[in-house]
């Protein structure tokens, strides 16, 4: 085991933690959230009925503690059979030999949208089964556009237009032009990566080379600097959901957000629109960051093979789509289907969330993901606050994340 990685994982162990009950034919599942989704409850029962003698025992753990709970048990040598984890952690778990591979056949891989499988792949092997997927789209307040003298039915198509529109809103109304999130929080990095992937940029390539110090990524960071004067004041105080609340309150003209924003906007009086994320000068087409959460199968439970079987069942196309369409899920579908096509036709706001996938990029996999994330947040914040210029901040960050790959 890599010594640095081992220390990283052991560092999150909590004194006095105990493992889930170990039964020979039981698959223990650390399940993130406040409660089990009814879709999963239904299909757990179906699977148990078809697999006599086997049970699946979910342990519901809140989002803030869920990942640490899975890591703690695994590092202590008493793992759950399966856990819901952010796919960003799979490389760290794999190098620490805490999880087992979950290889996909070419047929299985071909059922997903492009690049989805990349979010769980390290050194050519899949290490988790995607169970949740998020992309972003662009929202604008049509009434604020009109008040600023902009066409309310024409959102910006490029970064250049986005910055110009934000400036016009700020100068001609009492509203902020854009909702920029830069709090010390994981989605500050995610928000920035959406800009990277709408300009054909990369952070780390398929050969594990850091390629972040590039014209494409520099342009994204420069755009951040350029839009700060026309964004909500004090961007470092807000994470994306807090900024979304400001948009829902009708106080900001433009925002990038997940599909959950559309669900919430339906209950407001805001005159809003949704479109593809604006594109940078090097873009080949509509892009977005592709974020997945996955089911990881932990080594040492004694039921690894059966846990893989169940994980693939509970995320199989029909079951997964039913879960994604749950009113409370707010997820982008992982796979194309006739039902997804129908969904886009019935609710056009879904279109941008799907269209951005083809040119999107996966969340980068790092051995020490939190170390990488912190460097990225520091870089963004230094530019947003004016403490550093984009080129300098980018070069320093690119050098610093080398130790975390």
Residue, then its C-alpha position, 0 to 999 in steps of 0.5 A: x500500500x502507498x504509505x502516503x495514501x495509507x496515512x491519508x485514509x487512516x487519518x479519517x478513522x474515528x475512535x470507537x467505530x464498529x462495523x456493520x453486522x457480519x453475516x455470511x449471506x448479507x450484503x451490508x450497504x452504506x447508503x448516503x442520505x436521510x432515507x432509502x429511496x422507495x425505488x431502491x427499497x422495492x428492488x432490494x426486495x425483488x433481488x432478495x426474492x430472486x436470491x434465496x438466503x441472501x439479504x441486503x442491509x442498508x445503513x442510512x448515513x447522512x451525506x456529511x458523514x457517509x464517505x468518512x464512515x465507509x473509509x473508516x470501516x475499510x481502513x480499520x479492516x472491517x468494511x461494509x460490503x458496498x458503499x455509496x461514494x463519490x467516484x472521485x475517491x475510487x483511485x485512492x481506494x484502489x491504490x490502497x487496495x481497499x476496494x475490488x475492481x468491478x469490470x464492465x463488458x463492452x456491452x455494459x459500457x456501451x449502454x452509458x452516455x459518452x465519458x460516464x465510464x471514464x469517471x470510474x476508470x483507473x488504469x483501464x479498469x472500472x472500480x465502481x458502478x455509477x449510481x448518480x450523475x450530475x451535469x450543469x446547464x445555464x439559467x437566466x432571469x428573463x425579467x432581469x434581462x429585459x430590465x437591463x436592455x437585453x433580449x429576454x429570449x436570447x441567452x449568451x452563447x459564449x463566455x464573451x457574451x456572458x461577461x458582457x451581459x453580466x456587465x450590462x445587468x450590473x450597470x443598468x439594474x439593481x441586480x448582480x449579473x452573475x452568480x459566481x460561487x467561490x466558497x471554501x467548498x468542494x463545488x467551488x472546484x466543480x463550478x470552475x471545471x464546468x468552465x474548463x470543460x466548456x473550453x476543451x480544457x483538461x486537468x490530467x490526461x489519460x497517461x496521468x500527466x498534469x496538463x492543467x497549465x494550458x491556454x484553455x484552462x488559463x482562459x477559463x481562469x481569466x474569464x473568472x477574473x473578468x466576471x467577478x466585478x459583475x457577480x454577486x458581491x463576496x463570492x467567497x462566502x457562497x457555495x453553489x446551493x447558496x447562490x442558487x437560493x439567491x437566483x431563486x429569490x430573483x436577485x441575480x441575472x445568470x447562474x449555472x446549476x443542476x437540474x434541481x434548480x428547474x424543479x425549484x423554479x417551477x414553484x416560483x414566479x420567476x420568468x426563467x430560461x435554461x440553455x447550454x453552458x456558454x462556450x469558451x473560445x476553444x470549445x468544440x461543442x457544448x460541454x459540462x463537468x461529468x460528476x458521478x457517485x458510484x457503488x464501491x465494493x470493498x475488499x475483505x467483506x467475504x461477499x465481494x462477488x455477490x455484492x458486485x452482482x447486486x450493485x449491477x442489478x440495482x443500477x441496471x438500466x430499467x431500475x436506474x432510470x426509475x430511480x433517476x425519474x424519482x421526483x426527489x432525485x434531481x439526477x441527470x440520466x446515466x444512459x440514453x433511452x426512448x424514455x429520456x428522449x420522451x422526457x426531453x420532449x415533454x420538459x425541454x429544460x432537460x435538453x441542455x443537461x443531456x447535450x453537454x455530455x458528449x463534449x463533457x469531461x470526467x471529474x479528475x481522479x487523484x490519489x489524494x483527492x482532497x489535497x487536489x481539491x484544496x489546491x484548486x479552491x485556493x487557486x480560484x479564490x486567489x483570482x476571485x479576491x484579486x490576490x493573484x493573477x490567473x497565469x501565476x495562480x494556474x502555474x503554481x497550482x499545476x505544480x502543486x497538484x503533481x504530488x497528489x496525482 
